[in-house]
């Protein structure tokens, strides 16, 4: 009980707020890497992963291979299919079979380390009280009572027939949604208002008892989270939280306390995790000093625009970090230039420029095996990626280079107003057979290895996994010269080309300079591959060792953890 009381006092403001301008020295863990737990904190790890999630997975492999330590991946979004996603990553070899991947919801719902039990809804189909029909073209079930009233619509996985969720109806109105975990058990029940929005959510343990309750209230036409209640297995109230942030803080603090050793929290998704990580560190420090350090990673431009970086409003994802750069034990930027800009505006902190790692297990394909007129662009369909500029530049070359093709890959593919607009642009240009808007791909390397060049038209990139992966597979990149990644990753005219942001004519000219000279293109390809050695795990690991040594974590390991 004393720990819970201390935690409640902490939430009520008995310690300083995160934004207080207090200078502090980093905690000194004084432990070996082998004795230290590394936690990579993300929002989710889904089937279609963001660049931030992919970066965390790459770093995870680096830690295993070079530091001989498997980090713990932790997510904070309720995802009933997380286990399915993680198992897919294990099968693909992206994660080791033994690596821990935890969710705060699995933790709070006592649903960690459960076996998979396929639940296809057979009992529903066999119930003599229901009239069940299979939905044409889908694996779903429509369930009526014997009088013909709709009771349930059962949505099932199109591959395994496992129940994903069940919508319940009364008098034609959807009143409830039951969400099933991919391991087979009922995980969450949403009780809905007449507009189909949740008023109360019950999160259940695998044994059916209530673990969490979320209560919502109507505000300006939206349902706003009002309260979260944590329940014991007998239904008793254990704790009450006013926000998701407080719930995350409670969960990570509890997980840390129950795990022996010292802890390094690497915060990838700062909007959701930074304040809870700092709060958990400070709470534990009150009881056991020098046990936890927090290291946020700046994965994007730290301002809202790339213009006037010294006065532009701060990116909301990083406002809490930049409000006091002395608060975290260290901060990772992805480039040296961003580190310099942050320090010049927000003051000196413990900033470490460490880029992403990448290491291909394949050699570069022969240049004559490439389709040198094929351009690939890997970027989610989002306005800041400026796909329309890539299309406009390609259109200027299409007539002169009839073999040229432009393939986009990303998510979400639909429903998406941007994708609709891009398709309309392609159709208006009459280039439907030359430009394709494709969905997410698990293995972009396949496309980099066969294409003649890659294209990136973003308005800002803190690093750019796209450019790094393109270089590593000898696919010369052409990109706008925006802060910060492109100019740090691309050696202009040697490994790829840089053009001024927004200049479609210059972008078209850059592409044509490559198409028009196959010898030059082959030279760019070869030099891109040679230059990619700087992204290898061993190179990047040296920078992580330097960061860890700043708070007393050293390498004393005799046993290598294998990549299973």
C-alpha positions, 0 to 999 in steps of 0.5 A: 500500500505504501508504494501506491500512496507514494505514487498517488502523492506523486501524481498530485504534485508532490514532486516538481513538474516536468517542465520546471527549469531545473538543471540536473545531472544524469543518474549514474547507473554504474552497471554493465550492459549485461546487468542493465534492462533496455526498454524501447517505448513505442505506441504500437507495433502493427502490421503496417509499421511507421518509420519510428517503429521500424527504427526501433526494430532496427535498433533492437537488432543492433543491441542484440548483435553488437551489445549482446543484449536484447531490449524489451519492446513496450507498447501503450496502445490497446491492440488486440492483434499485437500478439499476431503482429509480433509472431509475424515479425518472429517468423520473418526473423525481424525479432528473435523468438525469445525477445520480450515484447510487452503491452501495458494493456496485456500487463494490466489485464494479466494477459501476458504469455498466453497460448493461442486458442483459435476462436472462430465463433463455432458456438454461435453458429451451432446455437439453435436459437439463432439464424446464422448466415455467412456474408457473401465474399467475406468470412463474417457472420450475420446473426438473427433471432428466429423472428428475423431481428438482427442481433450480431454481426461477427467480423472474422479474420479472412485468413484464420476465421478467428473472431476479430470483433462482434457488433451487437444490435437492438431494434436496429441500433448498434449498442455494443462492440465486443473486441477479441484478442488474437489469442482467442479471448474476449478482451474489451467490451465497448458500450455505445451511445445512439451515435455509435460512440463509446460511453464505457469500455470494459477491459477484461482479463482472460478469465473474464474478470474486469481489469480496467474501466474507461468512462467517457463523457460528451463534450462538444459533440465528442466523447472525451475520456473522463476517468480510468479505473483499475480493478482487482480480480474480485472487482475491488477498485485498486486505483483511479486515473484521470488520463491515459498518461497517468495510466501509462505512468502507473503501468511502466512504474510498476513494470520497472519495480517488478524487474530486477536491475537498472533500467534505460528507457529509450523513448521512441514515441514521445507524445505518449511516453516521455512524461510517463517515463520521466514521472516513473523515473522520478518516482522510483528515484525517491525510493531507489536513486540511480536506478532508471534513466530516460533517453528520448529520441527526436525522430522528426523535425523539432519545429512545425516548419522547416523555415526559420528553425530558430523561431518556428513553433515547436513540434508538439511531439517534443515540446515537453523535452525541449521545455527543459533539455536538462530533464532527460538523462540524455537526448538522441538526435539523428543528425549532428545538424539537428543537435546543433540547432536544438542547442542553439535555441534551447540551451546545452543539454546531453545531446547525442547524434546517433543515426539509424543502423541498417545492415543488409544480409545481401550484396548489391545486385548487379546494375545490369539486372536493374530496371534502370527506368523504374523509380520507387518512392517509399513514404506513407500517404500523408500531405508532408510527403508531397507525392503530388510533386513527385508525380508532377516531376515524373510527368515532365519526363514521361514522354521522353522516357516511355519505359519509365515507371514510378511506383509509390508504396505506403499506407494508409492506401484507403480510405484516404482523401489524399490517395483519391486526389493523387489518383485523380492527378495521375488520371488527369495526366493520362499516366495510369499505366506508368504510375502506381499507388501501392500499399504497404510492403514488408520488404522494401529491399526487394524493390530497392534492389531492382529499381534504378533510383528512389525518390523522396519529396518530403518537406522535412526528414530528421533522418530518412530510413528511405534514403538509408535503405536505398543507399544500402541496396545501391539504389541512388536516391534523389531528394529535396534538400530539406532539414536534416537527413537528406544532406547528411545521408546523400553525397550530392552527385556522388551517391545521389542527388539533392535539389531545392525543396519544391522545385519540380523542374529541378527534380525532373532535371535531376531524374533525367540526368540519371536516365540519360547517362547509364554509366553515371547511374551505374557509378552512383549505384556503386558509390551508394553501396560503398558509402552505406558501410557507415550505417552498419551495426558496428559503426552505430553501436560505437555511438550508443556505447558512448551514450551509455557510458555517460551514465555509467553503463559499460560493456562487460559481456562474455556471452553473445545473444544470438539472432535466432 
